């Protein structure tokens, strides 16, 4: 969700709003379960100077770990796919169906 120039995410367990700047937002949105950290870094650094790419490769892992520590993303040793309610925008699916799937998956409590 965008509010002005800020990107807001609802924390899955506390329902708190988390504000993200551009790089954490890019990491969060790229966390699709199929992409490795190295693939994300290669994509993010494409077209950058070697100095800028080196800086990105230095800071992004710490930002990634902050998102993991905050419970906003998870790392996995094996690729997977996101459930439909995380993969698509809320406007693209039936909310009742999504709520039932989220409860079944333990993503929300009912």
N, CA, C and O atoms as a GROMACS GRO file, in nm:
protein
  440
    1UNK      N    1   0.086  -0.116   0.000
    1UNK     CA    2   0.000   0.000   0.000
    1UNK      C    3   0.090   0.123   0.000
    1UNK      O    4   0.191   0.125   0.071
    2UNK      N    5   0.056   0.223  -0.078
    2UNK     CA    6   0.132   0.347  -0.082
    2UNK      C    7   0.056   0.456  -0.011
    2UNK      O    8  -0.066   0.468  -0.025
    3UNK      N    9   0.128   0.536   0.065
    3UNK     CA   10   0.071   0.655   0.127
    3UNK      C   11   0.169   0.767   0.098
    3UNK      O   12   0.275   0.776   0.160
    4UNK      N   13   0.133   0.852   0.004
    4UNK     CA   14   0.227   0.952  -0.041
    4UNK      C   15   0.343   0.883  -0.108
    4UNK      O   16   0.322   0.803  -0.201
    5UNK      N   17   0.464   0.910  -0.065
    5UNK     CA   18   0.581   0.845  -0.123
    5UNK      C   19   0.631   0.730  -0.037
    5UNK      O   20   0.739   0.677  -0.062
    6UNK      N   21   0.554   0.690   0.063
    6UNK     CA   22   0.592   0.580   0.151
    6UNK      C   23   0.518   0.453   0.112
    6UNK      O   24   0.406   0.457   0.061
    7UNK      N   25   0.583   0.341   0.136
    7UNK     CA   26   0.524   0.209   0.110
    7UNK      C   27   0.491   0.147   0.244
    7UNK      O   28   0.579   0.136   0.330
    8UNK      N   29   0.367   0.106   0.264
    8UNK     CA   30   0.322   0.052   0.391
    8UNK      C   31   0.288  -0.096   0.376
    8UNK      O   32   0.226  -0.138   0.278
    9UNK      N   33   0.328  -0.174   0.476
    9UNK     CA   34   0.297  -0.317   0.481
    9UNK      C   35   0.233  -0.345   0.615
    9UNK      O   36   0.277  -0.292   0.717
   10UNK      N   37   0.129  -0.426   0.617
   10UNK     CA   38   0.067  -0.467   0.742
   10UNK      C   39   0.142  -0.589   0.792
   10UNK      O   40   0.152  -0.690   0.723
   11UNK      N   41   0.196  -0.580   0.914
   11UNK     CA   42   0.269  -0.692   0.973
   11UNK      C   43   0.171  -0.808   0.991
   11UNK      O   44   0.060  -0.788   1.040
   12UNK      N   45   0.212  -0.928   0.952
   12UNK     CA   46   0.117  -1.041   0.953
   12UNK      C   47   0.070  -1.086   1.090
   12UNK      O   48  -0.038  -1.146   1.100
   13UNK      N   49   0.144  -1.061   1.196
   13UNK     CA   50   0.099  -1.109   1.327
   13UNK      C   51   0.054  -0.998   1.420
   13UNK      O   52  -0.034  -1.020   1.504
   14UNK      N   53   0.111  -0.879   1.406
   14UNK     CA   54   0.073  -0.771   1.498
   14UNK      C   55  -0.026  -0.673   1.438
   14UNK      O   56  -0.083  -0.592   1.510
   15UNK      N   57  -0.046  -0.680   1.306
   15UNK     CA   58  -0.132  -0.586   1.232
   15UNK      C   59  -0.080  -0.443   1.235
   15UNK      O   60  -0.152  -0.351   1.196
   16UNK      N   61   0.044  -0.423   1.281
   16UNK     CA   62   0.104  -0.290   1.279
   16UNK      C   63   0.140  -0.253   1.136
   16UNK      O   64   0.172  -0.340   1.055
   17UNK      N   65   0.135  -0.125   1.105
   17UNK     CA   66   0.178  -0.078   0.974
   17UNK      C   67   0.329  -0.056   0.978
   17UNK      O   68   0.381   0.010   1.068
   18UNK      N   69   0.398  -0.111   0.881
   18UNK     CA   70   0.543  -0.098   0.869
   18UNK      C   71   0.571  -0.012   0.747
   18UNK      O   72   0.525  -0.043   0.637
   19UNK      N   73   0.646   0.096   0.765
   19UNK     CA   74   0.682   0.185   0.655
   19UNK      C   75   0.815   0.143   0.597
   19UNK      O   76   0.910   0.114   0.671
   20UNK      N   77   0.823   0.138   0.465
   20UNK     CA   78   0.948   0.096   0.399
   20UNK      C   79   0.995   0.202   0.302
   20UNK      O   80   0.916   0.263   0.230
   21UNK      N   81   1.126   0.222   0.301
   21UNK     CA   82   1.189   0.305   0.199
   21UNK      C   83   1.210   0.221   0.074
   21UNK      O   84   1.171   0.104   0.070
   22UNK      N   85   1.272   0.279  -0.028
   22UNK     CA   86   1.281   0.214  -0.158
   22UNK      C   87   1.351   0.078  -0.158
   22UNK      O   88   1.298  -0.016  -0.216
   23UNK      N   89   1.468   0.065  -0.095
   23UNK     CA   90   1.540  -0.063  -0.101
   23UNK      C   91   1.469  -0.173  -0.024
   23UNK      O   92   1.450  -0.281  -0.079
   24UNK      N   93   1.428  -0.151   0.101
   24UNK     CA   94   1.351  -0.256   0.168
   24UNK      C   95   1.223  -0.292   0.092
   24UNK      O   96   1.183  -0.409   0.088
   25UNK      N   97   1.159  -0.193   0.032
   25UNK     CA   98   1.039  -0.218  -0.050
   25UNK      C   99   1.074  -0.310  -0.167
   25UNK      O  100   1.002  -0.406  -0.194
   26UNK      N  101   1.183  -0.280  -0.237
   26UNK     CA  102   1.223  -0.361  -0.352
   26UNK      C  103   1.252  -0.505  -0.310
   26UNK      O  104   1.214  -0.599  -0.379
   27UNK      N  105   1.318  -0.522  -0.196
   27UNK     CA  106   1.348  -0.656  -0.145
   27UNK      C  107   1.219  -0.728  -0.110
   27UNK      O  108   1.200  -0.844  -0.147
   28UNK      N  109   1.130  -0.660  -0.037
   28UNK     CA  110   1.002  -0.718   0.004
   28UNK      C  111   0.921  -0.763  -0.117
   28UNK      O  112   0.868  -0.874  -0.120
   29UNK      N  113   0.911  -0.677  -0.217
   29UNK     CA  114   0.830  -0.709  -0.334
   29UNK      C  115   0.892  -0.819  -0.419
   29UNK      O  116   0.821  -0.890  -0.491
   30UNK      N  117   1.024  -0.833  -0.412
   30UNK     CA  118   1.092  -0.937  -0.490
   30UNK      C  119   1.092  -1.072  -0.419
   30UNK      O  120   1.129  -1.173  -0.479
   31UNK      N  121   1.053  -1.074  -0.293
   31UNK     CA  122   1.055  -1.198  -0.214
   31UNK      C  123   0.938  -1.286  -0.259
   31UNK      O  124   0.832  -1.288  -0.196
   32UNK      N  125   0.960  -1.358  -0.368
   32UNK     CA  126   0.852  -1.435  -0.429
   32UNK      C  127   0.864  -1.586  -0.407
   32UNK      O  128   0.782  -1.663  -0.457
   33UNK      N  129   0.964  -1.627  -0.332
   33UNK     CA  130   0.980  -1.769  -0.304
   33UNK      C  131   1.055  -1.845  -0.411
   33UNK      O  132   1.095  -1.959  -0.388
   34UNK      N  133   1.074  -1.784  -0.526
   34UNK     CA  134   1.140  -1.853  -0.637
   34UNK      C  135   1.278  -1.797  -0.666
   34UNK      O  136   1.362  -1.866  -0.725
   35UNK      N  137   1.304  -1.675  -0.627
   35UNK     CA  138   1.428  -1.606  -0.658
   35UNK      C  139   1.528  -1.621  -0.544
   35UNK      O  140   1.491  -1.611  -0.427
   36UNK      N  141   1.653  -1.646  -0.579
   36UNK     CA  142   1.757  -1.652  -0.476
   36UNK      C  143   1.805  -1.511  -0.445
   36UNK      O  144   1.777  -1.417  -0.519
   37UNK      N  145   1.877  -1.498  -0.334
   37UNK     CA  146   1.934  -1.368  -0.298
   37UNK      C  147   2.029  -1.322  -0.408
   37UNK      O  148   2.028  -1.206  -0.446
   38UNK      N  149   2.110  -1.413  -0.458
   38UNK     CA  150   2.205  -1.377  -0.564
   38UNK      C  151   2.134  -1.332  -0.690
   38UNK      O  152   2.178  -1.238  -0.756
   39UNK      N  153   2.023  -1.396  -0.725
   39UNK     CA  154   1.946  -1.355  -0.843
   39UNK      C  155   1.888  -1.215  -0.823
   39UNK      O  156   1.887  -1.134  -0.916
   40UNK      N  157   1.839  -1.186  -0.703
   40UNK     CA  158   1.789  -1.052  -0.675
   40UNK      C  159   1.900  -0.949  -0.687
   40UNK      O  160   1.882  -0.844  -0.748
   41UNK      N  161   2.016  -0.980  -0.629
   41UNK     CA  162   2.128  -0.886  -0.636
   41UNK      C  163   2.173  -0.863  -0.780
   41UNK      O  164   2.200  -0.749  -0.818
   42UNK      N  165   2.179  -0.968  -0.859
   42UNK     CA  166   2.217  -0.953  -1.000
   42UNK      C  167   2.118  -0.863  -1.073
   42UNK      O  168   2.158  -0.776  -1.150
   43UNK      N  169   1.989  -0.884  -1.048
   43UNK     CA  170   1.886  -0.801  -1.110
   43UNK      C  171   1.897  -0.656  -1.062
   43UNK      O  172   1.892  -0.563  -1.143
   44UNK      N  173   1.912  -0.637  -0.932
   44UNK     CA  174   1.918  -0.503  -0.875
   44UNK      C  175   2.041  -0.426  -0.922
   44UNK      O  176   2.035  -0.304  -0.939
   45UNK      N  177   2.149  -0.495  -0.944
   45UNK     CA  178   2.275  -0.430  -0.982
   45UNK      C  179   2.292  -0.414  -1.132
   45UNK      O  180   2.385  -0.347  -1.177
   46UNK      N  181   2.204  -0.474  -1.209
   46UNK     CA  182   2.215  -0.466  -1.355
   46UNK      C  183   2.215  -0.321  -1.401
   46UNK      O  184   2.124  -0.245  -1.368
   47UNK      N  185   2.316  -0.283  -1.476
   47UNK     CA  186   2.326  -0.148  -1.528
   47UNK      C  187   2.394  -0.048  -1.435
   47UNK      O  188   2.415   0.066  -1.473
   48UNK      N  189   2.428  -0.090  -1.315
   48UNK     CA  190   2.496  -0.001  -1.220
   48UNK      C  191   2.646  -0.002  -1.247
   48UNK      O  192   2.701  -0.095  -1.305
   49UNK      N  193   2.710   0.104  -1.203
   49UNK     CA  194   2.856   0.104  -1.207
   49UNK      C  195   2.907   0.000  -1.108
   49UNK      O  196   2.833  -0.040  -1.018
   50UNK      N  197   3.030  -0.042  -1.123
   50UNK     CA  198   3.083  -0.143  -1.032
   50UNK      C  199   3.089  -0.091  -0.888
   50UNK      O  200   3.074  -0.168  -0.793
   51UNK      N  201   3.110   0.038  -0.872
   51UNK     CA  202   3.114   0.098  -0.737
   51UNK      C  203   2.975   0.093  -0.674
   51UNK      O  204   2.960   0.053  -0.559
   52UNK      N  205   2.873   0.134  -0.750
   52UNK     CA  206   2.736   0.130  -0.698
   52UNK      C  207   2.690  -0.013  -0.671
   52UNK      O  208   2.627  -0.040  -0.568
   53UNK      N  209   2.722  -0.104  -0.761
   53UNK     CA  210   2.684  -0.244  -0.743
   53UNK      C  211   2.750  -0.302  -0.618
   53UNK      O  212   2.688  -0.378  -0.544
   54UNK      N  213   2.876  -0.268  -0.596
   54UNK     CA  214   2.946  -0.317  -0.476
   54UNK      C  215   2.878  -0.265  -0.350
   54UNK      O  216   2.866  -0.337  -0.251
   55UNK      N  217   2.833  -0.140  -0.353
   55UNK     CA  218   2.764  -0.083  -0.236
   55UNK      C  219   2.630  -0.154  -0.212
   55UNK      O  220   2.596  -0.185  -0.098
   56UNK      N  221   2.556  -0.180  -0.320
   56UNK     CA  222   2.429  -0.252  -0.307
   56UNK      C  223   2.453  -0.391  -0.250
   56UNK      O  224   2.382  -0.434  -0.159
   57UNK      N  225   2.553  -0.460  -0.302
   57UNK     CA  226   2.584  -0.596  -0.254
   57UNK      C  227   2.628  -0.595  -0.108
   57UNK      O  228   2.619  -0.696  -0.038
   58UNK      N  229   2.677  -0.480  -0.062
   58UNK     CA  230   2.719  -0.470   0.078
   58UNK      C  231   2.602  -0.443   0.171
   58UNK      O  232   2.597  -0.499   0.281
   59UNK      N  233   2.508  -0.359   0.130
   59UNK     CA  234   2.400  -0.317   0.222
   59UNK      C  235   2.274  -0.402   0.214
   59UNK      O  236   2.202  -0.416   0.313
   60UNK      N  237   2.245  -0.460   0.098
   60UNK     CA  238   2.121  -0.534   0.081
   60UNK      C  239   2.110  -0.655   0.174
   60UNK      O  240   2.003  -0.678   0.229
   61UNK      N  241   2.217  -0.734   0.195
   61UNK     CA  242   2.202  -0.847   0.288
   61UNK      C  243   2.158  -0.805   0.429
   61UNK      O  244   2.081  -0.876   0.493
   62UNK      N  245   2.206  -0.691   0.477
   62UNK     CA  246   2.164  -0.644   0.610
   62UNK      C  247   2.017  -0.603   0.609
   62UNK      O  248   1.944  -0.629   0.704
   63UNK      N  249   1.973  -0.538   0.500
   63UNK     CA  250   1.832  -0.500   0.488
   63UNK      C  251   1.745  -0.625   0.480
   63UNK      O  252   1.637  -0.631   0.540
   64UNK      N  253   1.792  -0.723   0.407
   64UNK     CA  254   1.721  -0.851   0.395
   64UNK      C  255   1.706  -0.915   0.533
   64UNK      O  256   1.598  -0.964   0.567
   65UNK      N  257   1.812  -0.915   0.610
   65UNK     CA  258   1.807  -0.974   0.743
   65UNK      C  259   1.713  -0.898   0.835
   65UNK      O  260   1.646  -0.958   0.919
   66UNK      N  261   1.706  -0.766   0.820
   66UNK     CA  262   1.612  -0.686   0.900
   66UNK      C  263   1.468  -0.725   0.868
   66UNK      O  264   1.385  -0.734   0.959
   67UNK      N  265   1.438  -0.749   0.741
   67UNK     CA  266   1.302  -0.791   0.703
   67UNK      C  267   1.271  -0.930   0.758
   67UNK      O  268   1.158  -0.957   0.800
   68UNK      N  269   1.371  -1.018   0.757
   68UNK     CA  270   1.353  -1.151   0.815
   68UNK      C  271   1.330  -1.139   0.965
   68UNK      O  272   1.236  -1.198   1.018
   69UNK      N  273   1.414  -1.063   1.034
   69UNK     CA  274   1.402  -1.045   1.179
   69UNK      C  275   1.268  -0.983   1.219
   69UNK      O  276   1.215  -1.012   1.325
   70UNK      N  277   1.216  -0.897   1.132
   70UNK     CA  278   1.088  -0.831   1.160
   70UNK      C  279   0.969  -0.923   1.130
   70UNK      O  280   0.855  -0.888   1.159
   71UNK      N  281   0.996  -1.041   1.073
   71UNK     CA  282   0.888  -1.134   1.041
   71UNK      C  283   0.811  -1.098   0.916
   71UNK      O  284   0.697  -1.143   0.898
   72UNK      N  285   0.871  -1.016   0.828
   72UNK     CA  286   0.801  -0.973   0.708
   72UNK      C  287   0.830  -1.062   0.588
   72UNK      O  288   0.750  -1.068   0.494
   73UNK      N  289   0.943  -1.130   0.588
   73UNK     CA  290   0.975  -1.228   0.484
   73UNK      C  291   1.044  -1.346   0.550
   73UNK      O  292   1.091  -1.337   0.663
   74UNK      N  293   1.048  -1.456   0.479
   74UNK     CA  294   1.118  -1.576   0.525
   74UNK      C  295   1.215  -1.620   0.417
   74UNK      O  296   1.189  -1.604   0.298
   75UNK      N  297   1.326  -1.677   0.460
   75UNK     CA  298   1.421  -1.736   0.366
   75UNK      C  299   1.399  -1.886   0.365
   75UNK      O  300   1.362  -1.945   0.466
   76UNK      N  301   1.422  -1.946   0.249
   76UNK     CA  302   1.406  -2.090   0.236
   76UNK      C  303   1.522  -2.146   0.155
   76UNK      O  304   1.573  -2.082   0.064
   77UNK      N  305   1.561  -2.266   0.190
   77UNK     CA  306   1.669  -2.333   0.115
   77UNK      C  307   1.619  -2.389  -0.017
   77UNK      O  308   1.698  -2.417  -0.107
   78UNK      N  309   1.487  -2.405  -0.029
   78UNK     CA  310   1.432  -2.459  -0.152
   78UNK      C  311   1.332  -2.359  -0.211
   78UNK      O  312   1.260  -2.292  -0.137
   79UNK      N  313   1.327  -2.350  -0.344
   79UNK     CA  314   1.231  -2.257  -0.405
   79UNK      C  315   1.088  -2.304  -0.385
   79UNK      O  316   1.062  -2.423  -0.369
   80UNK      N  317   0.999  -2.210  -0.387
   80UNK     CA  318   0.857  -2.242  -0.374
   80UNK      C  319   0.776  -2.132  -0.440
   80UNK      O  320   0.831  -2.043  -0.505
   81UNK      N  321   0.647  -2.138  -0.423
   81UNK     CA  322   0.562  -2.034  -0.477
   81UNK      C  323   0.479  -1.975  -0.363
   81UNK      O  324   0.450  -2.042  -0.264
   82UNK      N  325   0.443  -1.852  -0.380
   82UNK     CA  326   0.362  -1.784  -0.280
   82UNK      C  327   0.216  -1.825  -0.294
   82UNK      O  328   0.171  -1.857  -0.404
   83UNK      N  329   0.141  -1.824  -0.183
   83UNK     CA  330  -0.003  -1.846  -0.195
   83UNK      C  331  -0.066  -1.730  -0.272
   83UNK      O  332  -0.011  -1.619  -0.274
   84UNK      N  333  -0.178  -1.755  -0.335
   84UNK     CA  334  -0.240  -1.653  -0.421
   84UNK      C  335  -0.266  -1.522  -0.349
   84UNK      O  336  -0.259  -1.416  -0.412
   85UNK      N  337  -0.295  -1.525  -0.219
   85UNK     CA  338  -0.327  -1.402  -0.147
   85UNK      C  339  -0.203  -1.317  -0.119
   85UNK      O  340  -0.217  -1.201  -0.078
   86UNK      N  341  -0.085  -1.370  -0.138
   86UNK     CA  342   0.037  -1.290  -0.127
   86UNK      C  343   0.095  -1.257  -0.264
   86UNK      O  344   0.166  -1.158  -0.280
   87UNK      N  345   0.064  -1.340  -0.359
   87UNK     CA  346   0.122  -1.323  -0.492
   87UNK      C  347   0.055  -1.211  -0.572
   87UNK      O  348   0.119  -1.146  -0.655
   88UNK      N  349  -0.075  -1.190  -0.547
   88UNK     CA  350  -0.150  -1.092  -0.625
   88UNK      C  351  -0.203  -0.981  -0.536
   88UNK      O  352  -0.206  -0.992  -0.414
   89UNK      N  353  -0.243  -0.874  -0.600
   89UNK     CA  354  -0.303  -0.761  -0.530
   89UNK      C  355  -0.439  -0.801  -0.473
   89UNK      O  356  -0.507  -0.888  -0.528
   90UNK      N  357  -0.477  -0.737  -0.362
   90UNK     CA  358  -0.606  -0.765  -0.299
   90UNK      C  359  -0.723  -0.743  -0.394
   90UNK      O  360  -0.828  -0.806  -0.378
   91UNK      N  361  -0.706  -0.657  -0.492
   91UNK     CA  362  -0.815  -0.628  -0.584
   91UNK      C  363  -0.835  -0.739  -0.687
   91UNK      O  364  -0.932  -0.736  -0.763
   92UNK      N  365  -0.745  -0.838  -0.689
   92UNK     CA  366  -0.749  -0.942  -0.791
   92UNK      C  367  -0.807  -1.075  -0.742
   92UNK      O  368  -0.810  -1.171  -0.819
   93UNK      N  369  -0.853  -1.082  -0.618
   93UNK     CA  370  -0.909  -1.208  -0.569
   93UNK      C  371  -1.027  -1.183  -0.477
   93UNK      O  372  -1.047  -1.072  -0.427
   94UNK      N  373  -1.103  -1.287  -0.454
   94UNK     CA  374  -1.219  -1.281  -0.366
   94UNK      C  375  -1.170  -1.275  -0.221
   94UNK      O  376  -1.097  -1.364  -0.177
   95UNK      N  377  -1.210  -1.174  -0.148
   95UNK     CA  378  -1.161  -1.155  -0.010
   95UNK      C  379  -1.204  -1.266   0.085
   95UNK      O  380  -1.127  -1.305   0.173
   96UNK      N  381  -1.325  -1.318   0.069
   96UNK     CA  382  -1.370  -1.426   0.156
   96UNK      C  383  -1.288  -1.553   0.131
   96UNK      O  384  -1.249  -1.621   0.225
   97UNK      N  385  -1.264  -1.583   0.005
   97UNK     CA  386  -1.182  -1.699  -0.030
   97UNK      C  387  -1.039  -1.681   0.025
   97UNK      O  388  -0.980  -1.775   0.077
   98UNK      N  389  -0.986  -1.560   0.012
   98UNK     CA  390  -0.851  -1.533   0.061
   98UNK      C  391  -0.845  -1.545   0.213
   98UNK      O  392  -0.751  -1.602   0.267
   99UNK      N  393  -0.945  -1.491   0.282
   99UNK     CA  394  -0.947  -1.499   0.428
   99UNK      C  395  -0.952  -1.643   0.475
   99UNK      O  396  -0.885  -1.680   0.571
  100UNK      N  397  -1.031  -1.725   0.408
  100UNK     CA  398  -1.040  -1.866   0.444
  100UNK      C  399  -0.905  -1.936   0.421
  100UNK      O  400  -0.861  -2.014   0.505
  101UNK      N  401  -0.841  -1.906   0.310
  101UNK     CA  402  -0.711  -1.966   0.280
  101UNK      C  403  -0.605  -1.919   0.379
  101UNK      O  404  -0.520  -1.998   0.422
  102UNK      N  405  -0.608  -1.790   0.416
  102UNK     CA  406  -0.512  -1.737   0.512
  102UNK      C  407  -0.528  -1.802   0.648
  102UNK      O  408  -0.429  -1.835   0.714
  103UNK      N  409  -0.653  -1.822   0.691
  103UNK     CA  410  -0.679  -1.889   0.819
  103UNK      C  411  -0.632  -2.034   0.814
  103UNK      O  412  -0.569  -2.084   0.907
  104UNK      N  413  -0.664  -2.101   0.706
  104UNK     CA  414  -0.623  -2.242   0.688
  104UNK      C  415  -0.471  -2.256   0.691
  104UNK      O  416  -0.418  -2.352   0.746
  105UNK      N  417  -0.401  -2.158   0.630
  105UNK     CA  418  -0.254  -2.161   0.625
  105UNK      C  419  -0.188  -2.111   0.753
  105UNK      O  420  -0.066  -2.120   0.766
  106UNK      N  421  -0.266  -2.059   0.846
  106UNK     CA  422  -0.210  -2.006   0.968
  106UNK      C  423  -0.152  -1.866   0.952
  106UNK      O  424  -0.079  -1.818   1.038
  107UNK      N  425  -0.184  -1.803   0.840
  107UNK     CA  426  -0.133  -1.669   0.814
  107UNK      C  427  -0.205  -1.564   0.898
  107UNK      O  428  -0.147  -1.463   0.935
  108UNK      N  429  -0.332  -1.590   0.926
  108UNK     CA  430  -0.410  -1.504   1.014
  108UNK      C  431  -0.482  -1.592   1.116
  108UNK      O  432  -0.501  -1.712   1.095
  109UNK      N  433  -0.521  -1.531   1.227
  109UNK     CA  434  -0.601  -1.601   1.327
  109UNK      C  435  -0.746  -1.558   1.313
  109UNK      O  436  -0.774  -1.441   1.287
  110UNK      N  437  -0.837  -1.652   1.329
  110UNK     CA  438  -0.979  -1.617   1.318
  110UNK      C  439  -1.047  -1.632   1.451
  110UNK      O  440  -1.167  -1.608   1.463
   0.00000   0.00000   0.00000
